[in-house]
Amino acid sequence: MTVTVYGIKACDTMKKARDWLDDHGVVHAFHDYKSVGIDRERLVRWVEALGWEAVLNRAGTTFRKLTESQKQDLDAAKAVDLMLAQPSMIKRPMLDINGALTAGFKPDLYARLFEAAA
């Protein structure tokens, strides 16, 4: 099983997710998209798989600091451009288990995902 968790190292939710994975013996790679970046192709795949509404973190301070004109008329293309310009606007964590994607962290969801993937 190939598991990659994408996010930002300093994020509290990321710490919880990575601790959960470690505590449950899930071997995983970590991709910090704030320091390493994220490519358009991968981000577009995430948006196509989950919808831009699930991938764009509208609750975070980076999104809230945008001007009203930047927030208006959001669609997939505009959301991808915003997230590429400011990777901290990408929902955290993004979890890839053998190509199956999940956005966000909830312990019960992770338990179900890894039970199903086993």
C-alpha positions in Angstrom: 0.0 0.0 0.0 1.3 3.4 -1.0 0.3 6.3 1.3 1.2 9.9 0.9 0.0 12.7 3.1 0.2 16.2 1.7 0.1 19.4 3.8 2.1 21.9 5.7 4.5 20.8 8.4 3.5 23.5 11.0 -0.2 22.9 10.8 -1.9 21.5 13.9 -4.3 19.3 11.9 -1.4 17.9 10.0 0.3 17.0 13.2 -2.8 15.2 14.4 -3.0 13.3 11.1 0.6 12.3 11.0 0.5 11.3 14.7 -2.5 9.1 13.9 -0.7 7.5 11.0 2.4 6.8 13.1 0.4 5.6 16.1 -1.5 3.1 13.8 1.7 1.9 12.1 0.8 3.3 8.7 4.0 3.8 6.7 3.6 7.0 4.7 5.5 9.7 2.8 5.0 13.3 3.7 4.9 16.1 1.1 5.0 19.6 2.5 3.4 21.7 -0.3 4.3 24.9 1.4 8.1 24.2 1.2 8.3 21.8 -1.7 5.3 23.2 -3.7 2.6 21.5 -5.6 2.3 21.0 -9.4 -0.7 22.1 -11.3 -1.4 18.6 -12.7 -1.7 17.0 -9.3 -3.9 19.9 -8.0 -6.1 19.6 -11.0 -6.5 15.9 -10.4 -7.5 16.5 -6.8 -10.0 19.1 -7.9 -11.4 16.7 -10.5 -11.6 13.9 -8.0 -13.0 15.7 -5.0 -14.4 19.0 -6.3 -12.7 22.4 -5.8 -15.0 23.1 -2.9 -13.4 20.2 -0.9 -9.8 21.0 -1.9 -9.9 24.8 -1.3 -9.5 25.7 2.4 -11.9 28.6 2.7 -11.8 28.6 6.5 -8.1 29.5 6.7 -6.7 32.9 7.2 -5.0 33.0 3.8 -8.3 32.7 2.0 -10.0 35.1 4.4 -7.4 37.7 3.6 -8.2 37.7 -0.1 -10.0 40.7 -1.5 -13.7 40.3 -2.3 -12.9 40.4 -6.0 -10.5 37.5 -5.6 -13.2 35.5 -3.8 -16.0 36.3 -6.3 -17.0 34.0 -9.1 -15.0 31.0 -7.8 -14.8 28.0 -10.0 -12.4 25.1 -10.4 -9.9 27.0 -12.6 -9.8 30.1 -10.4 -9.6 27.9 -7.2 -6.6 26.0 -8.7 -4.9 29.3 -9.6 -5.4 30.6 -6.1 -4.1 27.4 -4.5 -1.0 27.4 -6.8 -0.3 31.0 -5.8 -0.8 30.3 -2.1 -0.5 26.6 -1.3 -1.6 27.2 2.3 -5.1 27.5 0.8 -5.1 23.8 0.0 -7.2 21.8 2.5 -5.0 19.9 5.0 -4.2 17.1 5.0 -4.7 15.6 1.6 -4.4 11.9 1.9 -3.5 9.6 -1.1 -3.9 5.9 -0.5 -3.0 4.0 -3.7 -4.5 6.9 -5.7 -7.7 7.2 -3.6 -7.9 10.8 -2.2 -9.4 12.2 1.0 -9.4 15.8 2.1 -9.2 16.7 5.8 -8.6 14.7 8.9 -11.1 12.8 11.1 -9.8 9.9 13.2 -12.9 7.7 12.5 -12.6 8.3 8.7 -8.9 7.4 8.8 -9.8 4.2 10.7 -12.4 3.2 8.1 -10.1 4.1 5.2 -7.2 2.0 6.4 -9.4 -0.9 7.5 -10.8 -1.0 3.9 -7.4 -0.6 2.3 -5.9 -3.5 4.4 
